[in-house]
Amino acid sequence: MKVGIIGASGYGGLELVRLLHTHPEVESVELFTSSEEGTVYSHKYTHLYNIMDQPLRRINAEEMSSLDVVFSSAPAGVASTLLPPLIGKGPRIIDLSGDFRLKDEELYRNWYQKDPAPGKYLQESVYGLTEWNRSAIEKATLIANPGCYPTAVLLSLLPLLRDQLIDGSQLIIDAKSGVSGAGNTPSQMTHFSETNENISIYKVNKHQHIPEIEQGFQLFAKEQSPITFSTHLVPMTRGIIATSYARLEDGVSQEKLIECLTETYNESPFVRIIPASQKFGTKQVSGSNYCDIQVYADSRTNRVTVVSVIDNLVKGAAGQAIQNMNVQFGLKETTGLTQVPAFI
C-alpha cells in the first residue's frame, strides 16, 4: 500500500511514521505539511536520520489521489477544509482530528469554537472505534478516528452500559493525560516550568471530548444521560488513565462485571481485562496499541470504579488509525501493531 500523512510534523504524524515504517503491507510513506514544506524530516527529528530523510511536501489533493490511504493528523479546524477535496477521489481517508467525529454541526461549533466541516461529510464519516464499529469501518472511505480520552472511556464503559450493569445517569469520569496529548506546539500550559512537579486540571466541564463521549454512549449503548468529565495534565510524556465512577444496578457483582468485559472483548486483541489483584498503570501500555481495563465493585457503597489506561499517541491516535486501516483493507487487525509495551 502507498500511504500519505498530512500533518507529519506533529506528534500524531510522527507516531504514524514510527508504526508504518515496519508495517509489512506498506510500500511507501509520503509526508505532507501545510507549514514546513521543504524541511527534511530527519533534520526536524534526528532519531530518523538515515531512516526518513525525505523533505516534507506541500499538500496537493491531485498528487495524493494516487495513494491508497491518507492519514490526516492536522489540527482541529484545519482538516475540515483540507480533506473535502480528497474525499471520494481515490484514497481511503483516516482523520485523527476532531473535525469529522460529531454528527451535529452546531455541537461542533459550540464545543470546538470553530466552523464545522460540511454536513454532507459529517454524515458520511464513520466513527473509528475499531472494537465497536468494525463492519462500518470495513466499507468506509472517511474514518473519524476517535479522540484519546474517548477511546479510553468508551472501551471501558460501553459494555457495562450496554448490558445495563451500571447506572449511566450520574456517571463521573476523572481522566489524566501526559503532555504529548497537547501536541508539539509550545504553550504556557505545556512549558516545563509549568508541568514539572505539577498536576493541573483544565477545561473543567468544557472539554471538547465531552460531546464525543456522550455521542458514543448513545450510538453503541443507547445511553442518553450527560456525563461529568474532568481532565488533568500530569508531568509525563505518554499515557492516559481514565477512572470512572457509577452506581451499580441491583444485584450486579464484580464477577458479573468482569464476565461482561471479558466476553465483550474476547476477540479484540488489543483490549486486556486485568485482574484487580494485579498492579495497574500507564507504563504497562506505553508505546503499544493496548487498552487495559480494571474494574472494582464496592458492595458497601453499591458503586463501581472502572479504570482504563492507553498510550494516548498509539491506541489514542496513530495505532488505532492503523488498526482501522487494517480493517478497511481486509488485513489481520494486528498487522504492524504487535509492539510489546516499553515499560522502562
Number of C-alpha atoms within 10 A of each C-alpha: 14 16 20 24 28 26 25 26 23 17 20 29 23 21 18 23 21 13 19 21 17 12 16 10 14 14 11 12 20 19 25 24 23 17 13 17 15 13 16 16 22 17 14 14 13 12 10 15 13 9 11 20 16 16 19 24 19 16 18 14 15 10 9 22 19 14 18 16 24 26 27 27 27 26 17 17 19 19 22 21 13 18 20 16 12 18 17 12 15 15 21 23 24 29 29 30 22 25 28 32 26 24 22 15 16 14 15 22 15 13 14 18 12 14 17 26 23 14 12 10 17 20 13 16 23 24 24 28 23 23 18 20 14 17 12 17 24 17 14 22 20 27 27 27 30 29 23 23 25 20 28 28 25 22 23 26 22 22 22 22 18 16 11 15 21 23 19 22 13 14 16 18 19 16 22 20 27 22 23 18 22 14 14 13 9 10 11 9 14 21 11 14 10 14 18 12 10 11 14 13 12 13 11 11 12 15 15 17 21 19 20 23 23 18 20 26 22 15 14 15 18 14 19 14 13 17 17 13 21 19 22 18 22 21 17 14 14 21 28 33 25 24 21 21 20 21 20 24 15 10 9 17 18 16 11 14 22 21 12 17 22 17 11 17 17 12 10 15 14 19 22 17 18 16 13 13 7 7 9 18 15 20 18 21 25 26 23 24 29 26 25 23 27 23 21 18 21 13 13 6 9 15 18 24 17 21 24 29 32 32 31 32 29 27 29 28 27 29 26 27 26 26 24 27 26 20 22 21 16 10 13 10 20 17 16 19 22 15 13 13 15 11 11 6
